[in-house]
Amino acid sequence: MTPIWFMRQAGRYLAGYRKIREKHDVISICKDPELSARISTLPVEILDVDAAILFADIMLPLEGMNVKFEIKEGVGPIVKEPIRNSRSVRALGDLEPNSDVPFVLSSIKQAKKRLNGRAALIGFAGAPFTLASYLVEGRASRDFAKTKALMYRDPEAWNLLMEKLALAMTSYLRAQIRAGADAVQLFDSWIGCLNSQDYDQYVLPYSRRIFNELEDTKVPRIHFGTGTSSLLKSMRQAGGDVFGVDWRIPIDIAWERVGHDVAIQGNLDPAVLLADFSFVESRAADILRRVNRAPGHIFNLGHGMLPDTHPGNVIKLVKYVHGLTQKQIRERGS
């Protein structure tokens, strides 16, 4: 049976989450292990997905590195003092997960208890490039001009920044694994703004360092990015056991690029879930047809769940993927 879970599966489209958000902002929830664990496990209880993903924010560990930021509704993270040079990079502190993000580790332990073996728990961290883009731009960007300018004009500052972030995220993910995470995902949400030459020179070594350092943990390591059609071969070199791909590339072509000796995750367009279920079913069937029963596929979205998604469509999709792939297994065995 093909496993299925969704990025941002615990979010604004669920009534249970909205009820909690009426009283708490996102960061407050992340820092309350009981609330975080409850929201993390909610999709398993409602949707019957095969994995829960830790409810957290990629910016949380940066707070322990002396970064001041706020999360604005509809805008995202806003860094109060963006990084512009080597001096501001050197001002970043070293992350100590046990003292800087103890609430994240407690959330993992509580979520594991709530799950009680029913589903896996996935931890995650922002990849060095994506975190660096927030630190340099100060907020989400369309062109990443400031980020690229720092890369090109001041490679010393850039390399120091990426080294600090790679070290911090390795420590962060390792702490999540010790706390009980069954798998970890490195989110490189904005990496698609780079060409392959820039990725190979300015990003690949640092992502690879994280994956290499986590290899001895023996937990699955998921490598995800958006807009990565031209970067998949380079991402494979950077490392990972599972590669998450977005909807902009057919999943069979993406799998060819990363190689069939690794698993693949994806890649339904989240907007498809806004349509009637007959359309959702047709797109899901196309993904499964392209995968052609090959082992190592995790059904997922090509990015995060949209707020206007109807939970009924998601429940039906989980049942459809489980049911169809179970049927295929029975037919193959008969």
Sequence and secondary structure as in RCSB ss.txt:
>XXXX:A:sequence
MTPIWFMRQAGRYLAGYRKIREKHDVISICKDPELSARISTLPVEILDVDAAILFADIMLPLEGMNVKFEIKEGV
GPIVKEPIRNSRSVRALGDLEPNSDVPFVLSSIKQAKKRLNGRAALIGFAGAPFTLASYLVEGRASRDFAKTKAL
MYRDPEAWNLLMEKLALAMTSYLRAQIRAGADAVQLFDSWIGCLNSQDYDQYVLPYSRRIFNELEDTKVPRIHFG
TGTSSLLKSMRQAGGDVFGVDWRIPIDIAWERVGHDVAIQGNLDPAVLLADFSFVESRAADILRRVNRAPGHIFN
LGHGMLPDTHPGNVIKLVKYVHGLTQKQIRERGS
>XXXX:A:secstr
   B  TT SSTTSHHHHHHHTT  HHHHHT HHHHHHHHHHHHHHH  SEEE    TTHHHHTTT  EEEETTT
EEEESS   SHHHHHT     HHHHSHHHHHHHHHHHHHHTTSSEEEEEEE HHHHHHHHHHSS  SS HHHHHH
HHH HHHHHHHHHHHHHHHHHHHHHHHHHT SEEEEEETTGGGS HHHHHHHTHHHHHHHHHHHGGG S EEEEE
SS TTTHHHHHHH  SEEE  TTS HHHHHHHH TTSEEEEEE GGGGGS HHHHHHHHHHHHHHHTT TTEEEE
ESS   TT  HHHHHHHHHHHHHHHHHHHHHHH 
